[in-house]
Amino acid sequence: MILVALSAVILPFVLLGIFNMPATKGMSISALIVLIEGYFIWKMPLNVVLASVFQGVHKTLPILWILFGALMMLNTLQHTGAIDRINLGFHNLSADMRVQVILVAYLFGALIEGVSGFGTPAMVTAPLMIALGFSPMAAVTLALVADSTPAAFGAVGTPLTVGLSNVSTKTEFLNLIGQKITQIDLFAGTFMPLMLLFLLTFFFGKKGGNKFQDWLKTAPWTFMIGLIYSFTAIAMSTFVGYEFVSILTPFITIIIAILTVKFRILLPKSTFEQPWTTSTKEINTENKSMPLLVAWSPYILVILMLLASRVFMPLKQFLTTAINFSWKGILGFSTINSDWEFLYSPGTLLTIAVLFGMFIQVKSFKSFFPTAKKVVFNMKSTAIALSVTLIMVQIFTNSGLNATKMASMPVFIATVVSKYLSSVWIFIAPFLGELGAFVTGSATVSTLTFGQIQSDIAVHANASREIVLAAQLIGAAAGNMICVHNIVSVSSVVGLTGQEGNILRKTALPALVYGLLVGIAGFVFLSL
């Protein structure tokens, strides 16, 4: 039975990661097999299976809407020339791609995560990195890996507020978990920028070059940025509260990082050889006259709108209720729901920012509908891949609604594993979080699924519940790197549809390393 329960995890890894199938084919096969297993082996009633299919299809729509907004943003800024101006701005700050990956993928992506979540950061940062000269494969891999450490707190603390709601809703308890997350990440998340630098230099570096030297030249500055981020996160979780860690931490760190780049603190005094500098790359300077603030204005507006919609309760209340396409109680099952609060969606806010960008940059909306038509046409295969992926996910998570009263597949997996490994559970806890996020695509849903199990195991093993739950949340955040529907979405934005397996193989290693670092750090804390 354990192999049946694990099939939703094993099949995507085998079909995409080993056989290199495109997601449309590999995930269709995976979804069909899990559906058959759910019906015949897990004894899920037919109406539960159908409700799960409907739920999966409906959950695809808000993700496609966010993807539409991200693609519209990219295409529009290319049309107005703002991308070229942003590109030039980064070159003027630093032409070194090793610095750019930290500023764009890690810090700017973290800020987007803090105000949005929903897998939005990688869809925004990957196109920016391509505009800077990164290859599409490098941009996608680095954007996905970077969207990990910040995701533990997600959009204004949602993984804790919602994800741990089955464990406790007390603010004091959630703040304590937040503090434990930042303390563990001082010994794990601090190394994330160095990991990104390692991936850039060793996976995407120039063949025949001295990759270690390429990595070492900017490693001191990169490690400093990781430390600044981690210590800032500790300060925010201790003195401000867990809800604002993912917003204030990257914002403060970005300011400090820009200052350190300007004054060359711990950075080489000169620009280095290709491919680590784009200073010799032909840069379009036609739009140099466009003020940098005008070029960035659509992104700035997105951040401001996301922040306002998440923090100001009257506005949030209006946006979540005014136009609501959510589907509650699908086929009569109270636990099978799908949310789509249209005005509250990052996709809507991205589209508004696109219109704003057209107005302020070229004072014309003529290109909107032709661009939208092109974007929708290019999203067809992505829609199929996302639909079948989410159908599989919903059957997996809804499998507890069965005729034999068995636990759901994810709960069954956790129960079996914990039975034999409770004595070393702190090393397993982050990987259970990763497993949940890999399948469901959400740190929040992973924690909602496994939070109570992690808490119970910690009590049984006489371990700190707070440290184990913190490891769960960090692991769930790391699962963003390998989450299939995140990979499918970002691949679509940069034109790498069909390369999902190749991307998964590249992001699996940092996900494994991060989980090990969290386990080791958690073990040290438990031993103190």
Buried (B, 14 or more C-beta within 10 A) or exposed (E): EEEBBBBBBEBBBBBBBEEBBBBBBBBBBBBBBBBEBBBEBBBBEEBBBEBBBBBBBBBBBBBBBBBBBBBBBBBBBBBBBBBBBBBBBBBEBBBBBBBBBBBBBBBBBBBBBBBBBBBBBBBBBBBBBBBBBBBBBBBBBBBBBBBBBBBBBBBBBBBBBBBBBBBBEEEEBBBBBBBBBBBBBBBBBBBBBBBBBBBBBEBBBEEEBEBEEBBEBBBEBBBBBBBBBBBBBBBBBBEBBBBBBBBBBBBBBBEBBBEBBEEEEBBBEEEBEEBBBBEEEEBEEEBEEBEBEBBBBBBEBBBEBBBBBBBEEEBBEEBBEEEBBEBEEBBEBEEBBBBBBBBBBBBBBBBBBBBBBBEBBBEEEEBBEEBBEBBBEBBEBBBBBBBBBBBBBBBBBBBBBBEEEBBBBBBBBBBBBBEEBBEEBBBBBBBBBBBBBBBBBBBBBBBBBBBBBBBBBBEEBEBBBBBBBBBBBBBBBBBBBBBBBBBBBBBBBBEBBBBBBBBBBBBBBBBBBBBBBBBBBBBEBBEE
